[in-house]
Amino acid sequence: MNDCVYGFRIRGSVQERRWSVELSQAFAAHAACDPRAEVHRESYLSAFCFGRDFHEHLSATRSTKKFRGPCGACWVSWDIDRENVEGALLDTRRLWQTLQQEFTLLAEEVLIFFSGSKGFHLGLPTALWQPTPSESLHRITRQFAEDIANKAGTVIDVGICDQVRAFRAPNSKHPKTGLHKRRLSAEQLCTLSLSEIQQLAEQPAKFELPVIKRHEAKLAALWAQAESTVQDKCASNTRSLVDPDGHEQLHRATLRFIQEGAQNGERVNRLFQAAANLTGCGCPRELLHALFRESALDSGLAPGEVTRQIDNAFAYVKEDARV
């Protein structure tokens, strides 16, 4: 992934410190149940990979906040999380079948995990089409993931496509259930019952990472389409946010979020868009938090996630205004 080799690791809960690591090596250590990965405990890895600028930023500040540089992705990941875990299993099967049918993927080319709690994760190696790192890659990844999920008729949590998102590490132990994030074969996903999968997750298990030696043209084409969609959305948002005199306009969707919040699968994106809209209207950061916090929390977002999305939206708009 060019020079995007760095990421972060968290030992313990997501409130703990982020440590700079070579992301592919850390991921491989978790896959191999290397003692250094400490799979007996809760741990996380970054969803995206970064260049030297991220490593220096994290080393200097001990925080991922305010990082705005380019990122890459070794995987496009889907997070399917439901209160009804049986429903999550059915949706994950549907998503896997769509990936296999649309792109003729081999079973060993996709990573399938039971999360250890309420859902499942799928990971598609980007080595199949080798996207170029950029400052907007995380947004393209989200669009790409949503496009495929829509084909499958499956709702996903797009929060994992936030640029500095922490994602539960393979084989790590969930602190509440005591179960591990366990890799499943495609056959296990499609044939085992939920209770059988949960029984497997009582222990971690080593697994081999996919070795990709081919190019999948259909995935490359879908990625290019997602990239074009993101560019068009940015241009459209810029036009729609200003009136004929060049002033920002308040969106109805922003008011709806304040009044009603949003559903799982779209709440992160909706909060970010609403906060960005009001920032463009001149709303100060403190007022953004006061306006959105209650409805965002009622939607099910964690307090830290609410703070981060509002701050990111504020910084994003202010940064664009300086360009």
C-alpha positions in Angstrom: 0.0 0.0 0.0 2.8 2.3 -1.1 4.3 4.0 2.0 1.1 3.6 4.1 2.5 1.0 6.5 1.6 2.5 9.9 -1.5 2.2 12.0 -2.3 2.1 15.7 -2.9 -0.6 18.3 -4.9 -0.4 21.5 -4.3 -2.8 24.4 -7.5 -2.9 26.4 -10.6 -0.7 25.9 -10.9 2.0 23.2 -10.3 4.6 25.9 -6.7 3.4 26.2 -3.7 4.9 24.5 -3.1 4.4 20.7 0.3 3.0 19.9 1.9 3.3 16.5 2.6 0.0 14.8 3.3 -1.4 11.4 -0.3 -2.4 10.8 0.2 -5.5 8.5 2.6 -7.0 11.0 0.3 -6.4 14.0 -2.6 -7.9 12.0 -0.6 -10.9 11.1 0.4 -11.4 14.8 -3.2 -11.5 15.8 -4.0 -14.0 13.0 -1.1 -16.2 14.2 -2.1 -15.9 17.9 1.4 -14.6 18.5 2.0 -14.1 22.3 2.8 -10.5 21.6 -0.8 -10.0 20.3 -2.2 -10.9 23.7 -5.3 -12.4 22.3 -6.6 -13.3 25.8 -7.5 -9.6 26.2 -9.5 -6.9 24.6 -7.6 -5.1 21.8 -8.0 -3.1 18.7 -6.2 -2.1 15.5 -6.8 0.8 13.2 -9.2 0.2 10.3 -6.9 2.1 7.9 -3.2 2.4 7.3 -1.1 5.6 7.1 2.2 7.1 6.1 5.1 8.5 8.1 3.2 11.7 8.9 0.6 9.7 10.9 3.4 7.9 12.8 5.0 11.2 13.7 1.7 12.8 14.6 0.7 10.0 16.9 4.2 9.8 18.5 4.2 13.5 19.2 0.7 14.0 20.4 -0.2 10.4 21.7 -3.5 11.0 19.9 -5.1 10.4 16.5 -7.1 13.6 16.9 -6.7 16.4 14.3 -4.9 14.0 11.8 -5.9 15.0 8.3 -3.4 13.3 6.1 -3.8 10.5 3.5 -4.7 7.0 4.3 -4.7 3.6 2.6 -6.6 0.4 3.2 -5.4 -3.2 3.3 -9.0 -4.3 3.7 -12.5 -3.1 3.0 -14.5 -4.2 6.0 -18.2 -4.6 6.7 -19.6 -4.5 10.2 -23.0 -6.2 10.6 -24.2 -5.6 14.1 -27.7 -6.4 15.4 -29.5 -6.8 18.7 -30.9 -9.9 17.1 -27.7 -11.8 16.4 -29.5 -14.4 14.4 -30.5 -11.6 12.1 -26.9 -10.5 11.8 -25.9 -14.0 10.8 -28.5 -14.2 8.1 -27.5 -10.7 6.7 -23.8 -11.7 6.8 -24.6 -14.9 4.8 -26.5 -12.7 2.3 -23.6 -10.3 2.0 -21.0 -13.1 1.5 -23.2 -14.7 -1.2 -23.5 -11.4 -3.0 -19.7 -10.9 -2.9 -19.2 -14.4 -4.3 -21.8 -14.1 -7.0 -21.0 -10.6 -8.2 -17.3 -10.9 -8.2 -16.5 -14.6 -8.4 -14.4 -14.4 -5.2 -12.8 -17.5 -3.8 -13.8 -18.5 -0.2 -10.2 -18.2 1.0 -9.9 -14.6 -0.4 -12.3 -13.1 2.1 -12.0 -12.9 5.9 -15.2 -13.7 7.8 -15.4 -13.2 11.5 -17.9 -13.6 14.3 -17.2 -10.4 16.3 -17.5 -12.1 19.7 -20.7 -10.2 20.6 -23.6 -9.1 18.5 -22.4 -9.4 14.9 -20.1 -10.3 12.2 -17.3 -8.7 10.2 -16.2 -9.3 6.6 -12.9 -8.2 5.2 -12.1 -8.0 1.4 -8.4 -7.6 0.5 -7.8 -4.4 -1.5 -4.8 -6.2 -3.1 -7.5 -7.5 -5.6 -7.6 -4.0 -7.2 -4.9 -1.9 -5.3 -6.5 1.5 -4.7 -4.2 4.5 -4.3 -4.0 6.1 -0.8 -5.5 9.5 -0.5 -7.1 11.9 1.9 -10.5 10.8 0.8 -9.9 7.1 0.6 -11.9 6.4 3.8 -14.9 8.1 2.2 -14.5 6.1 -1.0 -14.2 2.9 1.1 -17.5 3.8 2.8 -19.3 4.4 -0.5 -17.8 1.2 -1.9 -18.9 -0.8 1.1 -22.4 0.7 1.0 -22.8 0.0 -2.7 -22.1 -3.7 -2.2 -24.3 -3.9 1.0 -27.1 -2.3 -1.0 -26.8 -5.0 -3.7 -27.1 -7.5 -0.9 -30.0 -5.7 0.8 -28.0 -5.5 4.0 -27.7 -2.6 6.4 -24.1 -2.1 7.7 -22.6 0.1 10.3 -20.5 2.6 8.3 -18.8 3.9 11.5 -15.8 1.6 10.8 -15.0 3.8 7.7 -14.1 6.8 9.9 -10.5 7.5 9.1 -9.0 6.9 12.6 -11.6 4.3 13.7 -10.5 1.5 16.1 -11.6 -1.9 14.9 -11.7 -5.0 17.1 -8.5 -7.1 16.4 -8.8 -10.7 15.1 -8.8 -13.3 17.8 -9.1 -10.7 20.6 -11.4 -11.3 23.5 -14.6 -9.4 24.0 -14.7 -8.0 27.6 -18.4 -8.6 28.1 -19.1 -11.9 26.5 -15.7 -13.5 27.0 -15.8 -14.7 23.4 -13.2 -14.1 20.8 -13.3 -12.4 17.4 -13.1 -15.8 15.6 -12.5 -16.3 11.9 -15.0 -18.5 10.2 -14.7 -20.3 6.9 -17.4 -19.6 4.3 -18.7 -23.1 4.9 -18.9 -22.5 8.6 -20.7 -19.2 8.1 -23.3 -20.8 5.8 -23.9 -24.1 7.7 -23.3 -23.6 11.4 -25.9 -22.4 13.8 -25.3 -19.3 15.9 -24.8 -21.4 19.0 -22.2 -23.5 17.2 -20.4 -20.4 16.1 -20.4 -19.0 19.6 -19.0 -22.2 20.9 -16.1 -21.9 18.4 -15.5 -18.4 19.6 -14.8 -19.6 23.2 -11.2 -20.0 22.0 -9.0 -18.1 19.5 -7.7 -19.9 16.5 -4.8 -19.3 14.2 -5.6 -18.7 10.5 -3.7 -18.0 7.3 -4.0 -14.6 5.6 -5.1 -14.6 2.0 -2.3 -14.4 -0.6 -3.6 -12.4 -3.6 -2.0 -12.9 -7.0 -4.7 -11.7 -9.3 -6.5 -8.5 -10.3 -10.3 -8.4 -10.1 -11.5 -5.9 -12.8 -15.1 -5.8 -11.6 -14.0 -4.7 -8.1 -11.7 -2.1 -9.6 -14.6 -0.8 -11.7 -16.9 -0.6 -8.7 -14.1 1.3 -6.7 -13.8 3.8 -9.6 -17.5 4.3 -9.5 -17.5 4.9 -5.8 -14.7 7.4 -6.2 -16.7 9.3 -8.8 -19.7 9.2 -6.5 -17.8 10.7 -3.6 -16.4 13.5 -5.9 -19.9 14.3 -7.2 -21.3 14.4 -3.6 -18.6 16.8 -2.5 -19.4 19.0 -5.5 -23.1 18.8 -4.9 -22.8 19.5 -1.2 -20.8 22.6 -1.9 -23.4 23.8 -4.3 -26.4 23.0 -2.0 -24.8 24.5 1.1 -24.8 28.0 -0.4 -27.7 30.3 -1.6 -27.4 32.5 -4.7 -25.7 35.2 -2.6 -23.0 32.7 -1.5 -24.3 32.1 2.0 -24.7 28.7 3.7 -28.1 27.1 3.9 -29.6 25.0 6.7 -30.6 21.5 5.5 -33.9 19.9 6.5 -31.9 16.7 7.3 -30.0 18.7 9.9 -33.2 19.7 11.7 -34.5 16.1 11.5 -31.4 14.8 13.1 -31.7 17.2 16.0 -35.4 16.3 16.4 -35.3 12.5 15.7 -31.7 11.3 15.6 -30.9 8.5 13.1 -31.0 4.7 12.8 -28.1 2.3 13.2 -26.2 2.0 10.0 -26.6 5.7 9.1 -26.3 7.5 12.4 -22.5 8.3 12.2 -22.8 9.7 8.7 -25.9 11.7 9.5 -24.4 13.2 12.6 -21.2 14.2 10.6 -23.3 15.8 7.8 -25.6 17.7 10.1 -22.7 19.0 12.2 -20.8 20.0 9.0 -23.9 21.8 7.7 -24.3 23.9 10.9 -20.6 24.6 11.0 -20.9 26.1 7.5 -23.7 28.2 8.8 -21.4 29.8 11.3 -22.4 27.7 14.3 -19.6 27.6 17.0 -18.3 24.2 18.2 -19.8 24.5 21.7 -23.3 25.0 20.3 -22.9 22.1 17.9 -22.3 19.8 20.9 -25.3 21.3 22.8 -27.6 20.8 19.8 -26.6 17.3 18.7 -25.5 15.5 21.7 -28.8 14.4 23.1 -30.3 13.1 19.8 -27.0 11.4 18.9 -26.8 9.6 22.3 -30.5 8.6 21.9 -29.6 7.1 18.5 -27.2 4.7 20.3 -23.9 6.4 19.6 -21.3 6.2 22.4 -20.4 9.6 24.1 -16.9 9.5 22.8 -18.1 8.8 19.2 -20.5 11.7 19.4 -17.8 14.1 20.5 -15.4 12.9 17.8 -17.9 13.1 14.9 -18.9 16.7 15.8 -15.3 17.8 16.3 -14.3 16.1 13.0 -17.1 17.8 11.1 -16.2 21.2 12.6 -12.5 20.7 11.7 -13.3 19.4 8.2 -15.4 22.4 7.3 -13.0 24.9 8.8 -10.1 23.2 6.9 -12.0 23.4 3.6 -12.7 27.1 4.2 -9.0 27.8 4.4 -8.2 26.1 1.1 
